[in-house]
Amino acid sequence: MARLGLGTGSEIVIGVVGPLDLVERIMFMGREPGTRDWRLVGSAHNAEQETRERLMKIVDGIDVALFTGPLQYDLARAEGELPVPATYVPVSGASMYSALLGGTVAGTCDPARVSVDSIAEADVKESYDEMNVSTAGVHVLEYQGPTSVKEFLAFHERLYRSGKTSAALTTVRTVAQGLQAAGVPALRMLPTARTLRTALNTAALLGTGSKLEESQIAIAIVQLPQAYRQGHIGPSNYWQQELRLSLHRTLLIEAQRMGATVMPWAEHSYLIVATVGSLAQATDGLRAAPFLDSIREELGATVEIGIGLGRSARDAEVNAATAVGQASATEAVLIDANGDVMSLPARPHQRQADPAAATVTASSARSKGVQVLGKLIDRLGVDGGSGPEVVDAEAVSELLGISARSARRTLNELVEQGLAWPVPVARSAQVGRPRQQYRLVAEKLGR
């Protein structure tokens, strides 16, 4: 059951939990002119272990909790299910810029020789590439959970003592304090103003869903990008039909998990009707795009996703139609009932806990299939092929230099691995059995 906060009417009460400096900063931003109809209640802790205790002191008066970082969020959840919807301020490479600038100006930091915690290595590299600085001397330890924080202090100190770094960059206040006490130059990375505003918007959306008992209608439109829409879908382009049907099947599976419904919306798109509550669960609390990762994994194709919320189903559909026009292959776009726009990025790829174990799977067979697919695509290109990569057993036999029987077996294996689709056989006036054709899913090569 939704919790109604101390606010009245449409006011959303957001509880901000974390270290004092960040709580005060967020509280200040929440009072900026032009902010949405929300009210903030702060509850700062002195030590991370107090996070849940601080939340419970204000829980009866808030609609949603906003933690100042993933560490606080995970610590609160580790002690049991949270009594209210919750989200957190994400960490990203953007927070490094001001920390590096301050350290450089003060002469306490060489940006090319630092250790960084919490932030994903890919984000660090992207930020350094933008600064045109090499990451050869930059050491990164990503946040993987509360236990990671116990490693941060030793990680930074070891590198500094060995002379490999000039300073440490950390997002955790207690780590920064411990490093300074040990004589290690430490720079605290704080979230940018834009990141904090986005987190507040996310929290407000979650609070809205809570106050409406998570029954508000949410509509998502999933459409194939222009690259997959080469003209009208008809008998001459079966591969488009197969892609559209495969997309429909994948959406039906995903929608079933979240209690949503799927229906055709236009020739190249589908409409998904859900509740805000189920949408929040499918998007990690409105922090990640739904469907993008599963569609890419299952079909090897990209899609554009627009999500609309509204006071009526019609309003939600209009917002979804507007949002899908702004979406990309890597981000979904959400427009809420107030017309506010928010981007939902695709989920990052999870790192394997044991890379060696990942190889002892059926992936070896699929890897071989991908190699065969790549060889076929390359040789079709050499032969001057254009348009959709459609082949039959005879063509595969010639391209790979194998027998017709082996070619048919190869095509069947590609189909089983999702690397090819059988094309429906067209009616023909010619006598004899028509050849079975297959569309090679070149998108799975990731080129």
VMD Tcl script that draws the C-alpha trace (Angstrom):
set ca {
  {0.00 0.00 0.00}
  {1.30 3.44 -0.84}
  {2.48 5.68 1.96}
  {1.09 9.20 2.01}
  {3.66 11.68 3.27}
  {3.21 14.85 5.23}
  {2.58 16.85 2.06}
  {-0.87 17.79 0.84}
  {-2.44 17.50 -2.59}
  {0.10 16.59 -5.24}
  {3.13 17.50 -3.11}
  {5.76 14.75 -2.99}
  {7.81 14.42 0.18}
  {11.35 13.15 -0.51}
  {13.54 11.91 2.33}
  {17.25 12.56 1.68}
  {19.61 10.20 3.53}
  {23.41 10.25 3.56}
  {26.44 12.16 4.87}
  {25.78 15.70 6.08}
  {27.57 17.63 3.32}
  {25.66 15.91 0.51}
  {22.33 16.03 2.34}
  {22.73 19.80 2.86}
  {23.65 20.31 -0.80}
  {20.61 18.39 -2.05}
  {18.33 20.21 0.40}
  {19.63 23.53 -0.93}
  {19.02 22.50 -4.55}
  {15.51 21.40 -3.68}
  {14.70 25.01 -2.78}
  {15.82 26.43 -6.15}
  {13.22 28.56 -7.98}
  {11.20 26.62 -10.54}
  {11.59 23.23 -8.86}
  {8.72 20.78 -8.99}
  {6.04 20.46 -6.34}
  {8.04 18.54 -3.78}
  {9.28 18.96 -0.22}
  {12.55 17.57 1.10}
  {13.20 16.06 4.51}
  {16.87 15.52 5.37}
  {18.35 12.89 7.66}
  {22.15 12.89 7.81}
  {24.33 10.19 9.36}
  {27.77 10.32 10.92}
  {28.76 6.80 9.79}
  {27.54 4.66 6.86}
  {26.31 1.96 9.26}
  {23.66 4.40 10.54}
  {22.00 4.72 7.11}
  {18.96 2.57 7.74}
  {18.52 3.96 11.24}
  {18.41 7.50 9.82}
  {15.87 6.42 7.20}
  {13.57 4.85 9.79}
  {13.47 8.10 11.77}
  {11.70 9.88 8.89}
  {10.00 7.02 7.04}
  {6.49 7.76 8.34}
  {6.57 11.25 6.85}
  {7.94 10.65 3.35}
  {6.71 9.22 0.06}
  {10.11 8.20 -1.32}
  {13.73 7.96 -0.13}
  {16.70 9.44 -2.00}
  {20.06 8.10 -0.83}
  {23.15 10.15 -1.62}
  {24.91 7.21 -3.30}
  {24.74 3.49 -4.10}
  {26.63 2.63 -0.90}
  {23.95 4.15 1.35}
  {21.21 2.53 -0.75}
  {22.81 -0.93 -0.53}
  {23.50 -0.63 3.20}
  {19.89 0.27 3.91}
  {18.60 -2.62 1.80}
  {21.02 -5.10 3.39}
  {19.01 -4.92 6.62}
  {15.70 -5.81 5.00}
  {13.14 -4.60 2.48}
  {12.77 -0.83 2.36}
  {9.41 0.44 3.61}
  {9.12 3.12 0.89}
  {10.17 3.40 -2.76}
  {13.81 4.44 -2.97}
  {16.50 5.52 -5.40}
  {20.02 6.94 -5.14}
  {22.35 9.50 -6.67}
  {24.47 7.60 -9.23}
  {28.24 7.96 -9.53}
  {29.75 8.81 -12.90}
  {32.87 10.12 -14.58}
  {31.45 13.64 -14.53}
  {32.20 13.90 -10.81}
  {35.94 13.52 -11.48}
  {36.33 16.77 -13.39}
  {35.99 19.23 -10.51}
  {38.04 17.01 -8.19}
  {40.88 16.73 -10.71}
  {40.74 20.45 -11.46}
  {40.91 21.38 -7.79}
  {43.82 19.03 -7.16}
  {45.70 20.26 -10.21}
  {45.27 23.94 -9.30}
  {46.38 23.23 -5.73}
  {49.40 21.33 -7.04}
  {48.53 18.19 -5.08}
  {47.50 16.00 -7.98}
  {48.89 14.84 -11.31}
  {45.79 13.75 -13.31}
  {47.84 11.18 -15.23}
  {48.85 9.38 -12.00}
  {45.87 8.83 -9.72}
  {43.79 6.04 -8.21}
  {40.01 6.19 -8.56}
  {37.33 4.22 -6.72}
  {33.59 3.66 -7.21}
  {33.35 4.80 -10.84}
  {33.18 2.24 -13.66}
  {36.43 1.86 -15.58}
  {34.65 2.58 -18.89}
  {33.37 5.91 -17.51}
  {36.84 6.84 -16.30}
  {38.34 6.11 -19.72}
  {35.62 8.09 -21.48}
  {36.22 11.09 -19.22}
  {39.98 10.96 -19.73}
  {39.56 10.63 -23.49}
  {37.52 13.83 -23.44}
  {40.37 15.53 -21.57}
  {42.89 14.03 -24.03}
  {44.85 12.49 -21.14}
  {46.18 8.92 -21.15}
  {44.85 6.44 -18.58}
  {48.08 4.41 -18.54}
  {48.87 5.66 -15.03}
  {45.28 5.71 -13.77}
  {44.19 2.86 -11.48}
  {40.50 2.07 -10.98}
  {38.63 -0.03 -8.40}
  {34.90 -0.13 -9.19}
  {32.09 -0.25 -6.66}
  {30.55 -3.74 -6.57}
  {28.73 -3.52 -3.24}
  {29.27 -2.46 0.38}
  {32.18 -4.89 0.76}
  {34.07 -3.00 -1.96}
  {34.42 0.03 0.31}
  {36.54 -2.00 2.75}
  {39.07 -2.46 -0.07}
  {39.18 1.19 -1.15}
  {41.43 2.46 1.64}
  {44.10 -0.23 1.16}
  {43.85 0.09 -2.63}
  {44.63 3.82 -2.60}
  {47.28 3.68 0.11}
  {49.16 0.78 -1.52}
  {49.43 2.57 -4.86}
  {50.51 5.85 -3.26}
  {53.14 4.24 -1.04}
  {54.62 2.43 -4.06}
  {54.96 5.73 -5.93}
  {52.52 4.82 -8.67}
  {50.04 7.60 -7.89}
  {50.12 11.23 -6.82}
  {46.68 11.28 -5.17}
  {43.52 9.26 -4.54}
  {40.03 10.12 -5.81}
  {37.16 8.67 -3.79}
  {33.40 9.15 -3.49}
  {33.26 7.85 0.10}
  {33.69 10.42 2.86}
  {35.09 7.95 5.43}
  {37.65 6.69 2.90}
  {38.78 10.25 2.19}
  {39.12 10.92 5.94}
  {41.09 7.69 6.47}
  {43.48 8.48 3.62}
  {44.12 12.01 4.86}
  {44.82 10.67 8.33}
  {47.37 8.28 6.80}
  {49.08 11.10 4.92}
  {47.76 10.14 1.48}
  {46.52 13.09 -0.64}
  {42.80 12.43 -1.16}
  {40.27 14.25 -3.32}
  {36.56 13.73 -2.67}
  {34.47 13.31 -5.83}
  {31.04 14.87 -5.40}
  {28.10 14.50 -7.80}
  {27.50 17.38 -10.20}
  {24.51 19.68 -9.91}
  {23.00 18.10 -13.02}
  {23.32 14.62 -11.52}
  {21.61 15.76 -8.32}
  {18.74 17.39 -10.23}
  {18.22 14.21 -12.25}
  {18.20 12.13 -9.06}
  {15.60 14.46 -7.52}
  {13.44 14.13 -10.66}
  {13.72 10.36 -10.47}
  {12.78 10.36 -6.80}
  {9.79 12.59 -7.52}
  {8.57 10.22 -10.23}
  {8.86 7.29 -7.84}
  {7.02 9.25 -5.17}
  {4.24 10.07 -7.61}
  {3.76 6.40 -8.36}
  {3.70 5.63 -4.65}
  {1.05 8.26 -3.86}
  {-1.14 6.90 -6.64}
  {-0.70 3.41 -5.16}
  {1.41 2.54 -8.17}
  {-1.69 2.28 -10.35}
  {-0.99 5.19 -12.68}
  {-0.92 4.12 -16.31}
  {2.44 3.96 -18.04}
  {2.67 3.42 -21.79}
  {5.82 2.49 -23.68}
  {6.28 2.50 -27.46}
  {9.01 0.26 -28.85}
  {9.89 0.80 -32.50}
  {12.51 -0.39 -34.93}
  {14.97 2.32 -36.03}
  {14.89 3.71 -39.55}
  {17.71 1.40 -40.62}
  {15.35 -1.59 -40.24}
  {12.45 0.10 -42.01}
  {13.42 -0.17 -45.66}
  {10.09 0.48 -47.25}
  {6.76 -1.21 -46.65}
  {6.74 -4.68 -45.09}
  {5.64 -7.02 -47.83}
  {6.29 -10.38 -49.53}
  {9.59 -9.15 -50.98}
  {11.30 -8.48 -47.67}
  {10.64 -11.46 -45.40}
  {13.57 -10.63 -43.16}
  {11.68 -7.56 -41.94}
  {8.67 -9.71 -41.16}
  {10.84 -12.14 -39.20}
  {12.51 -9.30 -37.28}
  {9.13 -7.76 -36.44}
  {7.71 -11.10 -35.26}
  {10.82 -11.86 -33.21}
  {10.57 -8.43 -31.58}
  {6.91 -9.13 -30.76}
  {7.78 -12.48 -29.15}
  {10.53 -10.93 -27.04}
  {8.25 -8.11 -25.86}
  {5.51 -10.59 -24.94}
  {7.96 -12.48 -22.70}
  {9.19 -9.27 -21.04}
  {5.66 -7.89 -20.65}
  {4.44 -11.10 -19.02}
  {7.10 -10.74 -16.33}
  {5.87 -7.25 -15.43}
  {2.14 -7.88 -15.83}
  {1.86 -5.63 -18.90}
  {0.10 -6.01 -22.25}
  {1.57 -5.71 -25.75}
  {-0.24 -4.66 -28.92}
  {0.77 -3.45 -32.39}
  {0.92 0.34 -32.58}
  {2.16 0.97 -36.12}
  {3.81 -1.01 -38.88}
  {7.21 -1.06 -37.21}
  {6.34 -0.57 -33.54}
  {4.50 -1.98 -30.53}
  {2.71 -0.42 -27.58}
  {3.12 -1.75 -24.02}
  {0.60 -0.78 -21.33}
  {1.73 -1.17 -17.70}
  {1.44 0.53 -14.34}
  {4.03 2.88 -12.90}
  {4.72 0.32 -10.18}
  {5.54 -2.50 -12.60}
  {7.52 -0.12 -14.79}
  {9.61 0.99 -11.81}
  {10.45 -2.65 -11.04}
  {11.47 -3.32 -14.64}
  {13.69 -0.23 -14.77}
  {15.53 -0.51 -11.43}
  {13.48 2.35 -10.01}
  {13.38 4.40 -13.23}
  {17.18 4.34 -13.56}
  {17.59 2.00 -16.57}
  {15.81 1.53 -19.88}
  {13.41 -1.43 -20.10}
  {13.66 -4.01 -22.90}
  {16.84 -2.57 -24.53}
  {19.27 -5.14 -23.13}
  {17.01 -8.18 -23.65}
  {16.16 -7.19 -27.25}
  {19.82 -6.63 -28.08}
  {20.73 -9.99 -26.56}
  {17.91 -11.97 -28.17}
  {17.73 -10.34 -31.61}
  {21.06 -8.64 -32.07}
  {19.05 -5.58 -33.07}
  {18.52 -2.12 -31.62}
  {15.20 -0.41 -30.92}
  {13.95 3.02 -29.88}
  {11.81 3.25 -26.72}
  {9.60 6.10 -25.58}
  {7.71 5.97 -22.26}
  {4.81 8.20 -21.35}
  {3.03 8.82 -18.05}
  {-0.21 10.75 -17.85}
  {-3.36 11.51 -15.96}
  {-5.23 9.46 -18.55}
  {-4.31 6.67 -20.95}
  {-4.60 9.14 -23.85}
  {-2.18 11.58 -22.21}
  {0.28 8.75 -21.50}
  {0.13 7.59 -25.14}
  {0.73 11.12 -26.45}
  {3.73 11.49 -24.15}
  {5.08 8.07 -25.21}
  {4.74 9.00 -28.91}
  {6.65 12.23 -28.27}
  {9.30 10.42 -26.23}
  {10.01 7.73 -28.83}
  {10.87 10.44 -31.32}
  {13.64 11.58 -28.99}
  {14.93 8.10 -28.07}
  {18.12 6.47 -29.32}
  {19.59 2.99 -29.52}
  {21.35 3.46 -26.15}
  {18.79 5.45 -24.17}
  {15.05 5.35 -23.68}
  {13.20 8.61 -23.06}
  {10.46 9.06 -20.44}
  {7.99 11.99 -20.36}
  {5.87 12.25 -17.24}
  {2.42 13.77 -16.69}
  {3.97 17.22 -16.11}
  {5.87 17.10 -19.41}
  {9.26 16.63 -17.74}
  {11.71 14.61 -19.85}
  {14.19 12.07 -18.47}
  {16.67 9.75 -20.23}
  {16.96 6.14 -19.09}
  {20.29 4.62 -20.19}
  {20.74 0.97 -21.10}
  {21.94 -1.26 -18.30}
  {25.73 -1.62 -18.22}
  {27.10 -5.04 -19.03}
  {27.70 -6.99 -15.82}
  {31.24 -8.20 -15.25}
  {31.74 -11.93 -14.87}
  {32.63 -12.91 -11.30}
  {34.71 -15.80 -12.64}
  {35.82 -15.23 -16.27}
  {37.25 -18.75 -16.49}
  {33.89 -20.31 -15.65}
  {32.16 -18.35 -18.38}
  {34.12 -20.21 -21.04}
  {32.97 -23.64 -19.89}
  {29.49 -23.24 -21.38}
  {27.65 -23.61 -24.65}
  {29.17 -20.26 -25.65}
  {31.94 -22.17 -27.45}
  {29.40 -23.49 -29.97}
  {27.90 -20.05 -30.37}
  {31.37 -18.55 -30.83}
  {31.94 -20.95 -33.69}
  {28.58 -19.99 -35.15}
  {29.50 -16.29 -34.97}
  {32.73 -17.04 -36.82}
  {30.79 -18.85 -39.56}
  {28.31 -15.97 -39.74}
  {31.13 -13.44 -40.08}
  {32.75 -15.48 -42.82}
  {29.48 -15.65 -44.76}
  {28.85 -11.92 -44.39}
  {32.39 -11.07 -45.49}
  {32.23 -13.32 -48.54}
  {28.84 -11.98 -49.53}
  {30.41 -8.54 -49.48}
  {33.35 -9.71 -51.60}
  {30.91 -11.15 -54.09}
  {29.23 -7.77 -54.39}
  {26.13 -8.66 -52.39}
  {23.90 -5.75 -51.35}
  {20.75 -5.32 -49.29}
  {19.61 -7.97 -46.77}
  {22.02 -10.90 -46.36}
  {19.70 -13.68 -47.60}
  {21.18 -17.07 -48.59}
  {20.12 -20.65 -49.22}
  {21.99 -23.94 -48.83}
  {23.40 -23.76 -52.36}
  {24.83 -20.28 -51.76}
  {26.36 -21.34 -48.43}
  {27.86 -24.40 -50.10}
  {29.59 -22.18 -52.66}
  {30.66 -19.49 -50.18}
  {32.20 -21.93 -47.67}
  {33.31 -24.62 -50.13}
  {31.35 -27.38 -48.40}
  {28.81 -29.95 -49.53}
  {25.11 -29.07 -49.83}
  {24.34 -31.40 -46.92}
  {26.90 -29.68 -44.70}
  {25.55 -26.32 -45.79}
  {22.03 -27.26 -44.70}
  {23.35 -28.46 -41.34}
  {25.32 -25.22 -40.93}
  {22.21 -23.13 -41.61}
  {20.17 -25.15 -39.09}
  {22.84 -24.57 -36.44}
  {22.84 -20.83 -37.15}
  {19.05 -20.78 -36.74}
  {19.27 -22.64 -33.40}
  {21.80 -20.07 -32.16}
  {19.67 -17.12 -33.28}
  {22.20 -16.10 -35.93}
  {19.88 -16.69 -38.91}
  {16.13 -16.66 -39.56}
  {14.31 -18.94 -42.02}
  {12.50 -16.81 -44.58}
  {8.89 -17.86 -45.32}
  {8.69 -19.61 -48.69}
  {6.90 -17.50 -51.30}
  {4.33 -18.99 -53.62}
  {5.69 -19.70 -57.08}
  {4.23 -20.74 -60.42}
  {7.30 -22.84 -61.12}
  {7.17 -26.62 -60.76}
  {9.20 -28.20 -57.99}
  {10.01 -27.51 -54.38}
  {11.11 -23.91 -53.76}
  {14.44 -23.31 -52.06}
  {14.41 -22.46 -48.37}
  {16.15 -19.14 -47.82}
  {17.61 -17.72 -44.64}
  {18.28 -14.18 -43.52}
  {21.69 -13.89 -41.80}
  {21.47 -11.73 -38.66}
  {24.50 -9.55 -39.37}
  {23.62 -7.32 -36.40}
  {24.84 -10.06 -34.02}
  {28.40 -9.44 -35.19}
  {28.36 -6.05 -33.43}
  {30.18 -4.35 -36.30}
}
mol new
graphics top color blue
foreach p $ca { graphics top sphere $p radius 0.5 }
foreach p [lrange $ca 0 end-1] q [lrange $ca 1 end] { graphics top cylinder $p $q radius 0.2 }
display resetview
